[in-house]
């Protein structure tokens, strides 16, 4: 794998962590009124779909090569979005859109 493809894979993995955090918060907001069994079932299906989507994109991006550091970048992006959301002040218009859709 050449350097450009590897850097694109890192960038995609990091941004995928951001998107995964947003989709996870949205999923839990939607399922908060479900019964416990339905929450477990929908969460399992949600995670399976997210993982398949990540593998599909990585397959097209770098021929399906998955390394542990790509997954670490997904986790880093997930945690970084949480940090950014709590500690960084967004501009007024963007902040209202993010807060309305996530919280």
TANORPE-V697212 format. One record per pair of residues at least 6 apart in sequence whose ideal C-beta (glycine too) atoms are under 6 Angstrom apart, sorted by sequence separation. I is the first residue (numbers start at 1). J is the second residue. If there is no record, write none. Layout:
BEGIN
i=I j=J
i=I j=J
END
This chain:
BEGIN
i=31 j=39
i=31 j=42
i=27 j=46
i=9 j=61
i=9 j=62
i=5 j=62
i=13 j=70
i=17 j=74
i=21 j=78
i=16 j=74
i=20 j=78
i=14 j=73
i=18 j=77
i=13 j=73
i=17 j=77
i=21 j=81
i=1 j=62
i=9 j=70
i=13 j=74
i=17 j=78
i=10 j=73
i=14 j=77
i=18 j=81
i=1 j=65
i=25 j=102
END
